[in-house]
Amino acid sequence: MENKLKALEGNWYGKLKDIFAELNEMGVDFYEVNSEYITAGYNDGDEAVRLLIRLGGTPNTIIINSVEEVYRG
């Protein structure tokens, strides 16, 4: 899963819903969303993993600047 998420860095999307669709297919849940970042998470076996996905670009071209794991436990 980590490699799939890291592969998203640098990808661009037309709308936030496009990002949501791709992450949903990976089994990622969303906790907070704004124009600068998305907090999200998924379960890796018996561990909960929390992510900070930093966004950039414009309202019509959203770029995933980074995907950072901020919690595992």
TIMIBA-565342 format. One line per 10 residues: number of its first residue (from 1); their letters; for each residue x, y, z of N, C-alpha, C, O. Coordinates in nm, 3 decimals, always signed. Layout:
<nodes>
NUM> A> X:Y:Z:X:Y:Z:X:Y:Z:X:Y:Z | ...
</nodes>
This chain:
<nodes>
1> MENKLKALEG> +0.082:-0.119:+0.000:+0.000:+0.000:+0.000:+0.087:+0.126:+0.000:+0.055:+0.223:-0.069 | +0.196:+0.126:+0.077:+0.282:+0.244:+0.083:+0.334:+0.283:-0.055:+0.336:+0.401:-0.090 | +0.376:+0.185:-0.133:+0.428:+0.213:-0.267:+0.321:+0.271:-0.358:+0.348:+0.363:-0.435 | +0.199:+0.219:-0.348:+0.088:+0.272:-0.429:+0.059:+0.416:-0.393:+0.036:+0.499:-0.481 | +0.061:+0.446:-0.263:+0.033:+0.582:-0.218:+0.145:+0.677:-0.259:+0.117:+0.789:-0.304 | +0.270:+0.637:-0.244:+0.383:+0.721:-0.284:+0.382:+0.747:-0.434:+0.426:+0.852:-0.480 | +0.331:+0.650:-0.512:+0.324:+0.666:-0.658:+0.226:+0.777:-0.697:+0.231:+0.825:-0.810 | +0.137:+0.817:-0.606:+0.042:+0.924:-0.635:+0.107:+1.062:-0.632:+0.053:+1.157:-0.688 | +0.222:+1.074:-0.567:+0.289:+1.203:-0.557:+0.322:+1.256:-0.697:+0.381:+1.185:-0.779 | +0.283:+1.380:-0.721:+0.306:+1.442:-0.851:+0.191:+1.425:-0.948:+0.186:+1.493:-1.051
11> NWYGKLKDIF> +0.096:+1.337:-0.916:-0.021:+1.321:-1.003:-0.110:+1.443:-0.993:-0.116:+1.508:-0.888 | -0.178:+1.476:-1.101:-0.272:+1.588:-1.098:-0.412:+1.539:-1.131:-0.431:+1.440:-1.201 | -0.510:+1.611:-1.078:-0.651:+1.576:-1.090:-0.731:+1.702:-1.119:-0.690:+1.811:-1.080 | -0.844:+1.688:-1.187:-0.930:+1.801:-1.217:-1.016:+1.843:-1.100:-1.047:+1.961:-1.085 | -1.054:+1.747:-1.015:-1.141:+1.776:-0.901:-1.105:+1.686:-0.784:-1.046:+1.579:-0.803 | -1.140:+1.730:-0.664:-1.114:+1.649:-0.545:-1.183:+1.514:-0.554:-1.130:+1.414:-0.507 | -1.301:+1.509:-0.615:-1.373:+1.382:-0.623:-1.294:+1.279:-0.704:-1.311:+1.159:-0.683 | -1.208:+1.325:-0.795:-1.123:+1.232:-0.870:-1.018:+1.168:-0.779:-0.986:+1.049:-0.793 | -0.964:+1.247:-0.688:-0.869:+1.194:-0.589:-0.941:+1.095:-0.498:-0.889:+0.986:-0.471 | -1.061:+1.133:-0.451:-1.137:+1.045:-0.363:-1.164:+0.911:-0.430:-1.151:+0.806:-0.367
21> AELNEMGVDF> -1.202:+0.915:-0.556:-1.233:+0.790:-0.627:-1.112:+0.698:-0.631:-1.124:+0.579:-0.606 | -0.995:+0.754:-0.663:-0.874:+0.671:-0.671:-0.835:+0.615:-0.535:-0.799:+0.498:-0.524 | -0.842:+0.698:-0.431:-0.807:+0.651:-0.298:-0.908:+0.551:-0.244:-0.872:+0.455:-0.176 | -1.037:+0.572:-0.274:-1.140:+0.477:-0.232:-1.114:+0.339:-0.290:-1.133:+0.238:-0.222 | -1.072:+0.334:-0.416:-1.040:+0.206:-0.479:-0.928:+0.134:-0.405:-0.921:+0.011:-0.408 | -0.840:+0.210:-0.339:-0.729:+0.151:-0.263:-0.772:+0.111:-0.122:-0.695:+0.046:-0.051 | -0.894:+0.150:-0.082:-0.941:+0.117:+0.053:-0.907:+0.222:+0.157:-0.903:+0.191:+0.276 | -0.884:+0.346:+0.113:-0.850:+0.455:+0.204:-0.977:+0.527:+0.247:-1.065:+0.554:+0.165 | -0.987:+0.559:+0.377:-1.098:+0.636:+0.433:-1.052:+0.780:+0.454:-0.934:+0.806:+0.474 | -1.147:+0.875:+0.449:-1.116:+1.017:+0.462:-1.167:+1.069:+0.595:-1.276:+1.033:+0.639
31> YEVNSEYITA> -1.087:+1.156:+0.660:-1.124:+1.213:+0.789:-1.144:+1.363:+0.782:-1.238:+1.416:+0.841 | -1.056:+1.432:+0.711:-1.066:+1.577:+0.697:-1.015:+1.616:+0.559:-0.916:+1.561:+0.511 | -1.084:+1.710:+0.498:-1.047:+1.753:+0.363:-1.057:+1.905:+0.355:-1.156:+1.963:+0.397 | -0.952:+1.968:+0.302:-0.961:+2.110:+0.268:-0.874:+2.135:+0.145:-0.824:+2.040:+0.085 | -0.854:+2.258:+0.108:-0.781:+2.287:-0.016:-0.631:+2.264:-0.004:-0.561:+2.262:-0.105 | -0.581:+2.245:+0.117:-0.437:+2.226:+0.138:-0.397:+2.082:+0.165:-0.286:+2.041:+0.130 | -0.485:+2.005:+0.226:-0.449:+1.868:+0.261:-0.573:+1.780:+0.282:-0.686:+1.828:+0.295 | -0.546:+1.651:+0.284:-0.647:+1.550:+0.317:-0.587:+1.465:+0.428:-0.474:+1.418:+0.416 | -0.660:+1.445:+0.537:-0.619:+1.343:+0.634:-0.702:+1.219:+0.605:-0.824:+1.227:+0.586 | -0.635:+1.108:+0.602:-0.699:+0.984:+0.560:-0.635:+0.868:+0.636:-0.543:+0.888:+0.714
41> GYNDGDEAVR> -0.686:+0.749:+0.611:-0.628:+0.633:+0.677:-0.678:+0.503:+0.619:-0.772:+0.499:+0.539 | -0.614:+0.396:+0.662:-0.651:+0.262:+0.621:-0.600:+0.165:+0.726:-0.517:+0.201:+0.810 | -0.648:+0.044:+0.723:-0.601:-0.061:+0.813:-0.503:-0.150:+0.741:-0.529:-0.197:+0.630 | -0.390:-0.172:+0.807:-0.286:-0.261:+0.754:-0.276:-0.378:+0.851:-0.200:-0.373:+0.948 | -0.353:-0.482:+0.823:-0.362:-0.593:+0.917:-0.431:-0.546:+1.043:-0.545:-0.501:+1.038 | -0.362:-0.557:+1.157:-0.422:-0.512:+1.283:-0.377:-0.372:+1.322:-0.405:-0.327:+1.433 | -0.307:-0.301:+1.233:-0.261:-0.166:+1.261:-0.342:-0.062:+1.184:-0.374:-0.081:+1.066 | -0.374:+0.046:+1.252:-0.438:+0.160:+1.187:-0.328:+0.253:+1.137:-0.235:+0.285:+1.210 | -0.338:+0.295:+1.013:-0.241:+0.385:+0.953:-0.312:+0.515:+0.917:-0.417:+0.513:+0.853 | -0.253:+0.627:+0.958:-0.309:+0.759:+0.927:-0.214:+0.832:+0.833:-0.091:+0.824:+0.846
51> LLIRLGGTPN> -0.273:+0.903:+0.737:-0.196:+0.970:+0.633:-0.226:+1.120:+0.630:-0.336:+1.163:+0.665 | -0.126:+1.196:+0.589:-0.145:+1.337:+0.557:-0.108:+1.352:+0.410:+0.007:+1.330:+0.372 | -0.205:+1.388:+0.329:-0.184:+1.404:+0.185:-0.187:+1.553:+0.156:-0.293:+1.617:+0.166 | -0.072:+1.609:+0.122:-0.062:+1.753:+0.094:-0.095:+1.780:-0.051:-0.047:+1.711:-0.141 | -0.178:+1.883:-0.072:-0.225:+1.918:-0.205:-0.165:+2.050:-0.251:-0.125:+2.133:-0.168 | -0.158:+2.069:-0.381:-0.113:+2.195:-0.439:-0.184:+2.218:-0.570:-0.280:+2.148:-0.602 | -0.139:+2.315:-0.645:-0.198:+2.343:-0.775:-0.303:+2.452:-0.767:-0.291:+2.545:-0.687 | -0.405:+2.440:-0.850:-0.514:+2.538:-0.858:-0.646:+2.465:-0.834:-0.647:+2.343:-0.823 | -0.757:+2.539:-0.826:-0.886:+2.471:-0.808:-0.920:+2.375:-0.924:-0.996:+2.280:-0.906 | -0.865:+2.400:-1.042:-0.895:+2.315:-1.158:-0.786:+2.213:-1.189:-0.807:+2.123:-1.271
61> TIIINSVEEV> -0.672:+2.226:-1.126:-0.563:+2.131:-1.145:-0.501:+2.105:-1.008:-0.411:+2.178:-0.965 | -0.548:+2.002:-0.940:-0.502:+1.970:-0.806:-0.389:+1.868:-0.816:-0.402:+1.766:-0.884 | -0.280:+1.897:-0.749:-0.162:+1.810:-0.751:-0.142:+1.751:-0.611:-0.157:+1.821:-0.511 | -0.108:+1.624:-0.606:-0.069:+1.563:-0.478:+0.080:+1.590:-0.461:+0.163:+1.530:-0.529 | +0.112:+1.681:-0.368:+0.252:+1.716:-0.345:+0.326:+1.610:-0.265:+0.442:+1.580:-0.293 | +0.257:+1.552:-0.166:+0.322:+1.449:-0.085:+0.218:+1.365:-0.014:+0.106:+1.409:+0.011 | +0.260:+1.243:+0.018:+0.179:+1.151:+0.099:+0.269:+1.108:+0.214:+0.373:+1.046:+0.193 | +0.228:+1.142:+0.336:+0.309:+1.115:+0.453:+0.233:+1.030:+0.554:+0.119:+1.061:+0.588 | +0.294:+0.924:+0.600:+0.236:+0.844:+0.707:+0.265:+0.915:+0.838:+0.382:+0.936:+0.872 | +0.160:+0.951:+0.912:+0.179:+1.026:+1.035:+0.151:+0.944:+1.160:+0.184:+0.986:+1.271
71> YRG> +0.091:+0.827:+1.143:+0.063:+0.740:+1.259:+0.048:+0.597:+1.212:-0.009:+0.570:+1.106 | +0.100:+0.505:+1.292:+0.080:+0.362:+1.270:+0.072:+0.298:+1.407:+0.163:+0.312:+1.488 | -0.036:+0.229:+1.432:-0.047:+0.164:+1.562:-0.178:+0.097:+1.585:-0.200:+0.039:+1.691
</nodes>
